[in-house]
């Protein structure tokens, strides 16, 4: 069944024509780089730590990082790669500490929880995604969180940007339906894994996802699907300066 993910929704919101070129025509799809390889590798370690799997965490990170690097179409900068090896090893010991400090006592509900959910009033498309982690605290609350690798951190503007935080809003909405849990019992958080920070390399912060914000996120999802299904690929000229296709044969 056709599906839409948050990343596809984000591409459509950036520019419907960009979404068509990359998601439908398959032109110029991003193939990854050292930063995505680092993010994927550290995510794997986070998953194993959350599930309390007994592995050599540093070794697993290095092996995963090398595997993801090998899968890239181009060779990456050696100096940057070497820095990332050290940065990953510095982040890893702080993951458990940050989880304990932020949530206190908690029970792990799951890691990499798959979402493939029906969308209300939508017969053709499913919403799909993976929730990085869910824990439950003694007060009965469920906590959805998503690991995000970054350099030094996020400023206040990015932490409140709707097109950043809608990811968690939609995850909460569909997780609630999947598990039949009252949305009032679900809270959402980002967990920043900061490569270049000298301290506090793992930072959790809460993202509010109340009824109004949820309604706005679902409205945007439905609007995107309406336009995608009707092949309405209107260019967003405000995004041209940030688009890889600007002034190319694909966007004349």
Phi, psi and omega per residue, in radians:
X1 nan 2.397 3.084
X2 -0.967 2.598 -3.095
X3 -2.496 2.864 3.052
X4 -2.336 2.381 3.089
X5 -1.871 3.003 3.090
X6 -1.141 -0.665 -3.130
X7 -1.118 -0.630 3.076
X8 -1.187 -0.708 3.079
X9 -1.062 -0.718 3.135
X10 -1.113 -0.711 3.085
X11 -1.093 -0.744 3.141
X12 -1.124 -0.726 3.133
X13 -1.143 -0.575 3.082
X14 -1.115 -0.843 3.098
X15 -3.000 2.173 -3.125
X16 -1.099 -0.582 3.111
X17 -1.218 -0.689 3.070
X18 -1.056 -0.751 3.101
X19 -1.039 -0.754 3.129
X20 -1.077 -0.839 -3.092
X21 -1.062 -0.787 -3.038
X22 -1.500 -0.778 -3.000
X23 -1.551 -0.487 -3.090
X24 -1.828 -0.855 -3.126
X25 -1.460 -0.291 3.119
X26 1.230 0.507 -3.115
X27 -1.686 2.285 2.989
X28 1.099 0.509 3.110
X29 -1.100 2.382 -3.133
X30 -1.107 2.236 -3.060
X31 -1.731 -0.030 3.124
X32 1.732 2.900 3.100
X33 -2.689 -2.931 -3.105
X34 -1.066 -0.602 -3.106
X35 -1.185 -0.725 3.115
X36 -1.246 -0.610 3.082
X37 -1.087 -0.755 3.100
X38 -1.083 -0.816 -3.129
X39 -1.055 -0.767 3.129
X40 -1.106 -0.716 -3.110
X41 -1.180 -0.771 -3.117
X42 -1.236 -0.516 3.051
X43 -1.081 -0.723 3.139
X44 -1.067 -0.719 3.117
X45 -1.145 -0.740 3.124
X46 -1.032 -0.722 3.139
X47 -1.095 -0.788 -3.114
X48 -1.175 -0.637 3.115
X49 -1.195 -0.716 3.137
X50 -1.095 -0.681 -3.141
X51 -1.501 0.042 3.097
X52 1.032 0.665 3.079
X53 -1.379 2.395 -3.067
X54 -1.515 1.730 3.093
X55 -2.411 2.824 2.971
X56 -1.357 1.797 -2.948
X57 -1.118 -0.752 3.137
X58 -1.122 -0.771 3.141
X59 -1.113 -0.734 3.135
X60 -1.099 -0.724 3.112
X61 -1.055 -0.856 -3.103
X62 -1.081 -0.779 -3.137
X63 -1.113 -0.735 3.135
X64 -1.165 -0.745 3.124
X65 -1.025 -0.813 3.140
X66 -1.115 -0.663 3.135
X67 -1.111 -0.773 3.134
X68 -1.211 -0.628 3.079
X69 -1.100 -0.728 -3.130
X70 -1.099 -0.451 -3.116
X71 -1.472 -0.055 -3.133
X72 -1.407 2.599 -3.110
X73 -1.264 -0.352 -3.107
X74 -2.258 2.633 3.067
X75 -1.221 2.444 -3.095
X76 -1.719 2.860 -3.118
X77 -1.087 2.141 -3.061
X78 -1.063 -0.705 -3.115
X79 -1.127 -0.762 3.122
X80 -1.110 -0.770 -3.137
X81 -1.057 -0.751 -3.141
X82 -1.139 -0.687 3.083
X83 -1.083 -0.718 -3.116
X84 -1.161 -0.618 3.080
X85 -1.008 -0.799 -3.141
X86 -1.207 -0.706 -3.111
X87 -1.121 -0.693 3.101
X88 -1.078 -0.737 3.136
X89 -1.151 -0.484 3.112
X90 -1.354 -0.552 3.140
X91 -1.279 -0.732 -2.964
X92 -0.905 -0.797 -3.109
X93 -1.151 -0.335 -3.077
X94 -1.560 -0.138 -3.062
X95 -1.156 -0.933 3.139
X96 -1.064 -0.705 -3.126
X97 -1.088 -0.777 -3.124
X98 -1.140 -0.716 3.100
X99 -1.041 -0.807 -3.119
X100 -1.167 -0.761 -3.131
X101 -1.122 -0.646 -3.033
X102 -1.432 -0.812 -3.059
X103 -1.693 -0.307 -3.049
X104 1.231 -2.277 3.084
X105 -1.362 2.322 -3.137
X106 -2.687 2.766 3.066
X107 -2.032 2.315 3.137
X108 -1.347 2.123 3.084
X109 -1.518 -0.689 3.127
X110 3.077 2.888 3.092
X111 -2.330 2.504 -3.094
X112 0.919 0.919 -3.128
X113 -1.363 2.162 -3.081
X114 -1.398 2.378 3.011
X115 -2.020 2.222 2.977
X116 -2.532 1.463 -2.871
X117 -2.046 2.592 3.034
X118 -1.129 2.571 3.067
X119 -1.885 2.256 -3.083
X120 -0.988 2.343 3.139
X121 1.098 0.437 -3.132
X122 -2.321 2.054 -3.061
X123 -1.689 -0.307 -2.993
X124 -1.760 -0.594 -2.991
X125 -1.976 2.548 2.934
X126 -1.833 2.729 2.945
X127 -1.667 2.294 3.139
X128 -2.193 2.674 3.100
X129 3.103 3.053 3.075
X130 -2.277 2.192 3.084
X131 -1.539 2.142 -3.059
X132 -1.069 -0.749 -3.112
X133 -2.768 2.555 3.017
X134 -2.383 2.227 3.041
X135 -2.187 2.782 3.117
X136 -2.135 2.312 -3.130
X137 -1.761 2.835 -3.060
X138 -1.020 -0.348 3.118
X139 -1.390 0.081 3.104
X140 1.538 0.026 -3.126
X141 -1.465 2.482 3.008
X142 -1.748 2.410 -3.084
X143 -2.147 1.951 3.053
X144 -1.555 2.333 3.042
X145 -2.472 2.713 -3.103
X146 -2.228 2.205 3.098
X147 -1.316 2.329 3.087
X148 -2.294 2.087 3.046
X149 -1.454 2.527 -3.126
X150 -2.731 -3.123 3.119
X151 -1.433 -1.567 -3.079
X152 -1.713 -0.262 -3.116
X153 2.451 -3.020 3.109
X154 -2.008 2.497 3.043
X155 -1.455 3.039 -3.061
X156 -1.073 -0.592 -3.121
X157 -1.117 -0.791 -3.140
X158 -1.214 -0.635 -3.131
X159 -1.096 -0.402 -3.107
X160 -1.945 0.057 -3.120
X161 -1.119 2.127 -3.114
X162 -0.968 -0.691 -3.090
X163 -1.371 0.005 2.933
X164 -1.706 -0.837 -3.027
X165 -1.394 -0.347 3.093
X166 -1.036 -0.430 3.082
X167 -0.977 -0.893 -3.129
X168 -1.230 -0.598 3.114
X169 -1.057 -0.795 3.130
X170 -1.237 -0.642 3.071
X171 -1.055 -0.772 3.118
X172 -1.076 -0.795 -3.109
X173 -1.027 -0.838 -3.073
X174 -1.404 -0.532 3.052
X175 -1.135 -0.699 3.094
X176 -1.015 -0.762 -3.140
X177 -1.231 -0.735 -3.120
X178 -1.065 -0.754 -3.031
X179 -1.739 -0.030 -3.109
X180 0.968 0.896 3.141
X181 -1.993 2.392 3.086
X182 -1.025 2.186 -3.141
X183 -0.969 -0.454 3.136
X184 -1.159 -0.304 3.138
X185 -1.675 0.117 -3.094
X186 -2.055 2.236 3.045
X187 -2.066 2.738 -3.035
X188 -2.198 2.561 -3.043
X189 -2.600 2.625 2.891
X190 -1.817 2.621 3.059
X191 -2.184 1.892 -3.100
X192 -1.489 2.283 3.072
X193 -1.922 1.803 -2.885
X194 -1.734 1.983 -3.046
X195 -1.164 -0.754 -2.979
X196 -1.775 0.027 3.135
X197 -1.201 2.539 3.134
X198 -1.523 -0.380 3.081
X199 -2.646 2.968 -3.107
X200 0.833 0.954 -3.064
X201 -1.268 -0.284 3.074
X202 -2.107 2.060 -3.071
X203 -2.202 2.083 3.004
X204 -1.648 2.489 2.961
X205 -2.609 2.593 -3.063
X206 -1.458 2.528 3.025
X207 -2.063 2.140 3.136
X208 -1.343 2.376 -3.113
X209 -2.412 1.185 -3.121
X210 -1.416 -3.106 -3.068
X211 -1.008 -0.742 -3.104
X212 -1.143 -0.794 3.134
X213 -1.137 -0.698 3.103
X214 -1.067 -0.773 3.118
X215 -1.048 -0.731 3.126
X216 -1.143 -0.701 3.141
X217 -1.157 -0.756 3.140
X218 -1.179 -0.645 3.079
X219 -1.050 -0.773 3.121
X220 -1.092 -0.730 3.114
X221 -1.047 -0.813 -3.133
X222 -1.164 -0.653 3.098
X223 -1.104 -0.761 3.120
X224 -1.064 -0.819 -3.106
X225 -1.123 -0.671 3.104
X226 -1.032 -0.806 -3.114
X227 -1.249 -0.667 3.127
X228 -1.125 -0.786 -3.111
X229 -1.167 -0.545 3.135
X230 -1.621 0.143 3.078
X231 0.959 0.767 3.099
X232 -1.736 1.703 -3.045
X233 -1.890 1.255 -3.091
X234 -1.430 2.266 -3.120
X235 -1.273 2.388 3.047
X236 -1.670 1.702 -3.052
X237 -1.104 -0.382 3.140
X238 -1.228 -0.296 -3.119
X239 -1.705 -0.071 -3.021
X240 -0.987 -0.728 -3.068
X241 -1.163 -0.299 -3.126
X242 -1.887 0.156 -3.036
X243 -1.795 2.374 3.118
X244 -1.167 -0.360 -3.104
X245 -1.590 -0.062 -3.080
X246 -1.020 2.265 3.111
X247 1.082 0.526 3.047
X248 -1.973 3.067 -3.127
X249 -1.100 -0.382 -3.079
X250 -1.476 -0.161 -3.104
X251 -2.523 1.177 -3.097
X252 -1.702 nan nan
